[in-house]
Amino acid sequence: MKYLLTIWFLIHSYLCPAQIDFYSQLSNAALELTKQQVTYDPRYFSIPYPNGDVPSDKGVCTDVIIRAYTKNWGLTKPDTNIDHRRVPNLMVFFSRKGNKLPITQNPEDYLPGDIVCWDLGGGIAHIGFVVNVAVANSNRNKIVHNIGAGQVVEDCLFKFKIIGHYRYGG
């Protein structure tokens, strides 16, 4: 038993810091996006296949997610294996390829690098990143998203009904 605990500890101590570091870097990549001037533009864009993306000065909430992963992985273009401009498509992708996490009202369950999806009402879904910026006088982190004013950092985790909570390490 002692041998198994030692093995578990060694594996855990070597693997977990890498994942924590990845999600911290992902959070930083999302925060970096807020420094760019982006106009909210939900229009349809004809995107070249493969390797297409909308113009870098335009975007919607889903583009924040894809651009942060692209920046974090050091890629120059999005992953062409998913239709990345639709929240429901990303929800299915993250459910299948990542970890689908419980939806709770406990802010401590939402860690930097986590992806959160909301129902804005009227059939409109929204998506954003939890980042490593704390809300003053709380145990809640802020969100990077684009809900119409460009890529911003806001305290909006529980502002809308949460319909998805994911962690995707690539």
N, C-alpha and C positions, 0 to 999 in steps of 0.2 A: 504494500500500500504506500509506504514511504517513497519507494522508487517511482510509482505512478504519479504521486504528487510532485516530486522533483521534476519529472519529465513535463508534466502539465505546466508547472511554473516556468520552466525554461522556454517552452514553446510560446506560452502566453506573453512573456516578457520580451521576446524577440519579434513576434508578429504584431502585437497591439500597437507599439509605438509607430510602426510604419503606417498603419491604418489611421492612427490619430494624426500623424504628420500629413498624410494625404488629404484628409478632410480639413485640416487647418489651411493647407495650401489652396484647396478648393474654395474655402471661405474667403481667403485673401484674393483669389482670382475674381470672385464675384464682387468684392469690394472695389477692386481696381476698375471694374467695368463702370462703376458709378462716376468715375472721373471723365468718362467720354461723353460727349454731347450726342445724344441719340433722340430722335424724334419718334414718338409712338406712331406706327404706321401699320395697321392691320390689313392693308390691301394685299391682294394676291400678287406675288412676284413669280415670274417664270424663272425657276432656279435651274441652272445647268446640272445635268447628271452625268457623271458623278461629280462630287466636290463642289457643289454650289452652295451659296449663301446669299442672303439679302444684303443690300448695301450696308456697310458698317455704321453709317449714321442713321439707320432706320431700324426699327425692331418692335417686338411685342414681348410679353412675359416669357414665352418659350425661348426666344432668342437669348435671353439672359442666361438661362440654364445651359444651352448648347455652347454659348461663347465662353462661359466660365470653365466648362469641361475642356473645351478646345484649348484655352489658354493654359490650364493646369497641366494638360498632357503635352504641351509644346507642339500641338498640331497647327497647321495653317488653314485647315478647312474642317467643316463638320463631318460627322459620321453619316455616310450616305445610306446606311442600312435602316434608318428610321426616318419617317416623315416627322421632322422635329418642330413643325410650326403649329401643332395641334395638341392642346393639353391632354385630351383623352388618349391620344396615341402615346404620349410620353408616360402617362399613368400605366398603360398596359406594358410598355417597355420596361419601366422601372419595377413593376410587379413581377415580371418574368425574369429579368436579368439582374435585379438588385435585391434588396431586402425591403419587403413591405412591413412597415412598423405600425404599432398600435396608434390609433387616434385617441388622444387623451386631452384633458384640460390642464394637465400638469406641465408647466413650461420647461421643467427640468428634463422632460422626455425628448425635447427638440434640441438637438446638438448642432454645433456649427458644421456645415456641409450637408445637413439633412435637406431634403426637398419636401416642400409642403404644397398641397393643392387645395384650393378653396372653391366653393360654389358661391358665386357673386349674386345669384338669383337670375331668373329669366333664362335659364339654360346656358349661362356664361360661366365657364371654368377659368381658373387663374392658377398660376404656379410661381413659386419663388424659392429662394435659398435662405436657410437659417445661417447667419454669419456670427463671427466671434466679436460682436459689439454688444455689450450689455445695455439693457434699458436701465436708466438711473433708478435707484431705489427699488429694484425688483430682481428676481432670479430668472428673468426672461431675456433672450437674445433678440436682436433686431433681424429684419428680413431685407434682402436685396431682391427687388422685383421691378417690373415695369407695368404699371396699371394705367398709364396714359400720360404721365409726366416725364417719361424717360426713365432710365435706370436709376433708382433711388434706394437709400437705406432708410427704413422706417420701422416703427414699433407697430406692427399690424398682425402679429401671429394669430390672435384670437378675434380679429375685427370681423371676419367672415366665417361661415361654416366650413370647417376643415373636412375635406373628402378624401384626402390621401396624404400619407406620410411615408417617405422612402429614404433609403440610404443606398447609394450606388457608388461602388468603388472602381468601376471600369473593369 
